[in-house]
Amino acid sequence: AKCVDITLSSCTDVAYTQTTYPNFLDQKSREVIEYSSEYILISVLHNLLQGECNPDLRLLGCSVLAPQCEKDKIIKPCRHVCENLKKSCLPAFDAIDMAWPYFLDCDRFFAGEEEGCFDPLAKLRGEVDVEEDLPSDLPGTFIQFKHHSYSQMVRTLKTTASKCSHIATTYSIGRSFEGKDLFVIEFSTKPGHHELLKPEFKYIGNMHGNEVVGKELLVYLAQYLCSEYLLGNPRIQTLINNTRIHLLPSLNPDGYELAAEEGAGYNGWIIGRQTAQNLDLNRNFPDLTSEAYRRAGIRGARLDHIPIPQSYWWGKVAPETKAVMKWLRSIPFVLSASLHGGELVVTYPYDYSRHPMEEKMFSPTPDEKVILLL
């Protein structure tokens, strides 16, 4: 085998840069692969499965059609990755009466970890970038101030949780459109568990991918909470001992990566603001304000639990939006905030006008006096 650069258009974003011919299907050139039914299938699976298992299946297919090559040696993808993905994606295939693709046969084209294999989905979990080695004489509580790529952000959150494993853990609330995990780091005395009468709080950053200050502030806040707790800071210890804190630094990692690729000063204000689906997450959640005003005129109607209008689901709802909505249902948050950048703005419930056609009409909430006092 001889390693060559990957030039397949559907496989240019894999976690490695070189492959070899022939591949596992004995396809002997790039041209043969691009005209093959297998390559065409991985290119259209996203549409066939209505976005399910995207881009996991494409990357898994690329690991077979364009296997990793290092030092003129082929490295097989890991069997357990294939088996886990097959288990989670089979319902989507069953829904369209489609069989699992033969060229993704987990036994035939994949290898066990003891044989030496690679994880073709590692990039989706932020496991590709190599972290810079810090000087050995720095204290364990040292915080490094810099912009974090998606991979670096995930690694920093996992490292922070590892340093404070007795009070911190990481988890994912779902995936972005391009398949990146939406990682959260949590701080509490019982990480991973809701405790009765202990308030739940969350911060969300980077809803707009090119608004990066909130994202970095939450990454630093996570490191600060861990560091100060270990140093015995009484205020931080009181917060963590009596509150369950959830930090989601990046709700739009796809948009952030696009904005970062363009570079500051070159991308204007719009590049990376929206998701990979070209959706503005800040305007993708249901408008319950109008529904609240409508129900307010109905005698006996409840306003504390307003159902989402069925018409909302007729539009395009981003997977990132769905992930947050599912998150809200699973944890009884009592206080939340989303950090944006670029303007001095504070929004709160009932931030739409009572009459939708008059955007600037003052429509105070029932708590307006309390908010003014704050």
C-alpha positions in Angstrom: 0.0 0.0 0.0 1.0 3.6 -0.7 -0.5 6.4 1.2 -2.1 9.2 -0.9 -4.1 12.3 0.0 -7.9 12.0 0.4 -9.6 13.7 -2.5 -13.2 12.3 -2.2 -15.5 15.2 -1.8 -17.8 13.4 0.7 -14.8 12.4 2.8 -12.6 15.5 3.1 -13.7 16.1 6.7 -12.6 12.8 8.2 -10.2 12.8 11.1 -7.2 11.7 9.0 -5.6 13.0 5.8 -4.4 10.0 3.8 -5.8 6.8 2.4 -4.7 4.2 -0.1 -6.0 2.2 -3.1 -7.4 -0.3 -3.5 -9.8 0.1 -0.6 -11.6 -2.6 1.4 -14.1 -3.1 -1.5 -11.2 -3.6 -3.9 -12.0 -0.3 -5.7 -8.7 0.7 -7.3 -8.9 4.4 -7.8 -10.7 7.6 -6.8 -12.7 7.6 -10.0 -13.9 4.1 -9.5 -15.1 4.9 -5.9 -16.9 8.1 -7.0 -18.9 6.3 -9.6 -19.7 3.4 -7.2 -23.2 2.7 -5.7 -21.6 2.6 -2.3 -20.2 6.1 -2.6 -23.5 7.5 -4.0 -25.3 5.9 -1.1 -23.3 7.5 1.7 -23.8 10.8 -0.1 -27.6 10.6 0.0 -28.1 8.7 3.3 -28.7 12.0 5.2 -31.7 12.7 3.0 -33.0 9.1 2.9 -33.0 8.9 6.7 -34.3 12.5 7.2 -31.2 13.7 9.0 -30.9 10.8 11.4 -27.4 9.5 12.2 -25.8 12.4 10.3 -22.9 12.6 9.7 -21.9 9.5 11.6 -22.9 7.1 8.8 -21.1 9.1 6.2 -17.9 9.1 8.2 -18.3 5.4 8.9 -18.7 4.8 5.2 -15.7 6.8 4.4 -13.6 4.7 6.8 -14.4 1.7 4.4 -14.3 3.5 1.1 -11.2 5.6 2.0 -9.6 3.8 4.9 -6.9 5.5 7.0 -3.4 5.0 5.9 -0.2 5.7 7.9 3.3 4.9 6.8 2.0 3.0 3.8 -0.1 0.8 6.1 -3.9 0.5 6.2 -5.6 0.9 9.6 -9.0 -0.6 10.0 -11.9 1.3 11.7 -13.0 -0.1 15.1 -15.7 -2.8 15.2 -17.3 -1.5 18.4 -17.9 1.9 16.8 -19.7 0.2 13.9 -21.7 -2.0 16.2 -22.8 0.9 18.5 -23.8 3.0 15.5 -25.7 0.2 13.8 -27.7 -0.4 17.0 -28.7 3.3 17.3 -29.4 3.8 13.6 -31.3 0.6 12.7 -34.7 2.2 13.7 -34.1 4.9 11.1 -33.4 2.3 8.5 -36.5 0.2 9.6 -38.7 3.3 9.2 -37.9 3.5 5.5 -37.8 -0.4 5.0 -34.1 -0.2 4.2 -31.5 -2.8 5.1 -28.2 -2.0 6.8 -25.6 -1.4 4.0 -23.6 -4.5 3.2 -20.3 -2.5 2.9 -20.8 -1.4 6.6 -20.6 -5.1 7.7 -19.1 -4.7 11.2 -17.5 -8.1 11.2 -16.1 -8.0 7.7 -14.5 -4.6 7.3 -13.8 -3.5 10.9 -11.3 -4.6 13.5 -11.2 -5.1 17.3 -9.2 -2.7 19.5 -6.7 -5.5 20.3 -5.8 -5.5 16.5 -5.1 -1.8 16.4 -8.0 0.2 15.0 -9.1 3.8 14.8 -12.4 5.5 15.7 -13.8 7.1 12.6 -16.2 9.2 14.7 -13.5 10.6 17.1 -13.8 14.0 15.5 -17.4 14.3 16.5 -16.5 13.9 20.1 -13.6 16.4 20.0 -10.8 13.8 20.3 -8.6 14.9 17.3 -6.7 18.0 18.2 -3.5 17.5 20.2 -3.4 19.7 23.3 -0.3 21.8 23.8 1.9 20.7 26.7 2.0 23.2 29.4 5.1 23.9 31.5 5.5 21.3 34.3 6.0 23.9 37.0 2.5 25.4 36.6 0.1 24.7 39.5 -2.8 22.4 38.9 -5.2 25.3 39.2 -3.7 27.2 36.2 -6.3 28.5 33.7 -5.1 29.0 30.1 -6.8 31.9 28.4 -7.2 31.3 24.6 -9.8 30.6 22.0 -10.8 27.0 21.9 -11.7 25.0 18.8 -14.5 22.5 19.3 -12.0 19.7 20.0 -10.0 21.8 22.4 -13.2 23.0 24.2 -14.4 19.4 24.7 -11.0 18.3 25.9 -10.8 21.2 28.3 -14.2 20.4 29.8 -13.3 16.8 30.2 -10.0 17.6 31.8 -11.7 20.0 34.2 -14.3 17.4 35.1 -11.5 14.9 35.7 -9.6 17.2 38.0 -12.8 17.8 40.1 -14.4 14.4 39.6 -16.0 14.5 43.0 -18.0 17.6 42.1 -18.1 17.7 38.3 -19.0 15.6 35.3 -19.6 16.1 31.5 -22.5 14.9 29.4 -24.1 15.6 26.0 -27.7 16.9 25.5 -27.7 15.9 21.9 -26.0 16.6 18.5 -25.6 19.5 16.2 -26.7 19.2 12.6 -23.2 18.2 11.6 -23.0 15.7 14.4 -21.0 17.4 17.1 -22.0 16.6 20.6 -23.5 19.5 22.6 -21.3 19.2 25.7 -22.3 20.3 29.1 -20.2 20.4 32.3 -22.1 20.1 35.5 -21.0 21.1 39.1 -22.7 19.7 42.2 -22.0 17.6 45.2 -23.7 14.6 43.5 -22.8 15.0 39.8 -25.3 13.5 37.5 -28.2 13.4 40.0 -31.0 15.8 40.8 -31.3 16.4 44.6 -34.7 17.4 46.1 -34.9 21.1 46.9 -31.5 21.8 45.4 -32.0 24.5 42.7 -30.9 23.8 39.1 -29.2 26.5 37.1 -27.9 26.6 33.5 -25.8 29.0 31.4 -25.8 28.6 27.6 -23.2 30.3 25.3 -22.5 30.6 21.6 -26.1 30.3 20.4 -24.9 32.4 17.5 -21.8 30.7 16.3 -19.8 33.9 15.7 -20.5 35.4 19.1 -17.6 33.7 20.9 -17.2 35.7 24.1 -20.0 33.8 26.0 -18.5 30.5 24.9 -15.0 31.3 26.2 -16.4 32.8 29.4 -18.2 29.6 30.2 -15.1 27.5 29.4 -13.1 29.8 31.8 -15.9 29.7 34.4 -15.8 25.9 34.4 -12.1 26.0 35.1 -12.5 28.7 37.7 -15.2 26.8 39.6 -13.1 23.7 39.7 -9.9 25.6 40.6 -11.4 27.8 43.3 -13.3 24.9 44.9 -10.0 23.0 45.2 -8.3 26.1 46.7 -11.0 26.3 49.3 -12.7 29.5 48.1 -15.7 29.6 50.6 -18.0 31.5 48.1 -17.5 28.9 45.3 -17.8 26.0 47.7 -21.1 27.4 49.0 -22.4 27.8 45.4 -21.5 24.2 44.4 -22.5 22.7 47.7 -26.0 24.2 47.5 -26.7 24.5 43.8 -26.5 22.2 40.7 -24.8 24.2 37.9 -24.9 23.3 34.2 -22.7 25.1 31.7 -23.2 24.6 27.9 -20.5 26.7 26.3 -21.4 26.1 22.7 -25.0 25.5 21.5 -23.9 26.2 17.9 -20.5 24.5 17.4 -21.0 24.1 13.6 -21.5 27.9 13.2 -18.5 28.6 15.5 -16.2 26.4 13.4 -17.3 28.2 10.2 -16.7 31.6 11.7 -13.3 30.5 13.1 -12.3 29.2 9.7 -13.1 32.6 8.1 -11.2 34.4 10.8 -12.0 37.6 12.8 -12.3 40.7 10.7 -13.0 38.9 7.4 -16.3 37.2 7.9 -18.6 40.1 8.6 -21.3 39.7 11.2 -23.3 37.0 9.5 -20.8 34.2 8.7 -21.3 31.4 11.4 -24.1 33.2 13.1 -26.6 30.6 12.0 -26.4 26.8 12.1 -25.2 24.5 9.4 -28.9 24.4 8.4 -28.9 28.1 8.0 -31.2 28.5 11.0 -31.0 31.3 13.6 -31.4 29.4 16.9 -32.4 32.6 18.7 -35.5 32.6 16.5 -36.1 28.9 16.2 -37.9 28.3 19.6 -41.7 28.5 19.8 -43.3 31.9 20.4 -45.3 31.2 23.5 -45.8 34.9 24.2 -48.5 35.2 21.5 -50.1 32.0 22.9 -50.0 33.4 26.4 -51.8 36.6 25.3 -54.4 34.6 23.5 -55.1 32.3 26.5 -55.2 35.3 28.9 -58.5 36.2 27.4 -60.0 32.7 28.1 -61.6 32.4 31.6 -59.9 29.7 33.7 -57.1 29.1 31.1 -53.7 28.2 32.7 -50.7 30.3 31.9 -48.1 28.3 33.9 -47.9 25.4 31.5 -48.6 26.6 27.9 -48.5 23.8 25.3 -46.4 24.4 22.2 -48.7 25.3 19.3 -49.0 22.4 16.7 -48.2 24.9 14.0 -44.7 25.3 15.4 -43.8 21.8 14.3 -44.8 22.5 10.7 -41.7 24.6 10.3 -38.1 23.6 10.4 -36.9 22.8 13.9 -33.1 22.5 14.4 -31.7 19.5 16.2 -29.9 21.9 18.5 -33.3 23.5 19.4 -34.9 20.0 20.0 -31.9 19.1 22.2 -32.4 22.1 24.5 -36.2 21.5 24.7 -35.6 17.9 25.7 -33.0 19.1 28.2 -35.6 21.5 29.8 -38.0 18.7 30.1 -35.5 16.4 31.9 -34.2 18.8 34.5 -36.3 21.3 36.5 -34.2 24.4 36.0 -35.3 27.4 38.1 -32.9 30.0 36.6 -31.2 30.2 33.2 -29.3 32.6 31.0 -28.0 32.7 27.5 -24.8 34.7 26.8 -24.6 36.6 23.5 -22.2 39.2 22.2 -22.0 42.4 20.2 -24.9 44.4 21.8 -26.0 45.5 25.2 -29.4 43.7 25.4 -31.4 42.0 28.1 -34.4 39.9 27.1 -36.9 38.2 29.3 -40.3 36.3 28.9 -43.0 38.3 27.2 -40.4 40.1 25.0 -42.8 40.2 22.0 -45.4 43.0 21.7 -49.0 42.2 22.6 -49.9 43.0 19.0 -47.4 41.3 16.6 -47.8 43.9 14.0 -46.5 46.7 16.4 -43.0 45.6 17.3 -42.1 48.6 19.4 -45.2 48.6 21.6 -44.4 48.4 25.3 -45.9 45.2 26.7 -44.9 44.8 30.3 -44.9 41.4 32.0 -46.7 40.7 35.3 -43.3 40.9 36.9 -42.3 44.2 35.3 -41.9 46.1 38.7 -39.7 43.4 40.0 -37.5 43.5 36.9 -37.2 47.3 37.2 -36.0 46.9 40.8 -33.4 44.4 39.7 
